[in-house]
């Protein structure tokens, strides 16, 4: 079974930056959807950035478009969420997620994900 471990969360001032990492292990198939979801207290878990591993499809939530970017290191089985110009509304627990895929499309829905990391907290103060 795939294991996902997030790191890089923390507390920053508005306008600051963080880079989250997701290290994956236990892959049995290279065709996966990978990405990030976040959940604030009392809110639904929402998709932030999801992409097709090893590449192709990319979804970026409108709320973070232009501020967050995805990159990956195939050799390390790791991908990164670079978060710039952070805003207080970005405060949430951020989860790495993965799901097998048959085609090129990755659904940005929490209910469609198969594997989850334990989460890393991001707090942005105003």
Steps between C-alpha positions, in 0.01 A plus 500: 500500500618851420628703792514877488690722740460877497740754639570870481205651680534778748388845603570803283389857460268597219700542182753240602586171335518134588592190306322178584649164411327169445721193502336187362589135540342166424408579141381204297393699195653813353166633378368702791327821579696688763440824675393709791179558687434722796245516775429778745292444816132479412574492127492227240823357376577670171735435214788744470731361233475159333704364213555185300817317594737500319350796317231645278187602682509781752224647710553813706219638711391848400558621854873427477565538128796724436633448852548124535699278267577129480835344424630146523814296535436162342822347626404579859131415457431840645296796393478850635243769546661841487270746672572868446320812611318307768176640634319438830232308310766247403517390862411130513629152546658401170487139390687322228279256310529243225278278288556257215395627160401333177501807278646846500240668717526541877187587694560781750262339748600376842256211467690366199835472675631163613797589719563779745784638700446601859508869419715800573365818653533832322412811696509846346462799728383840387 
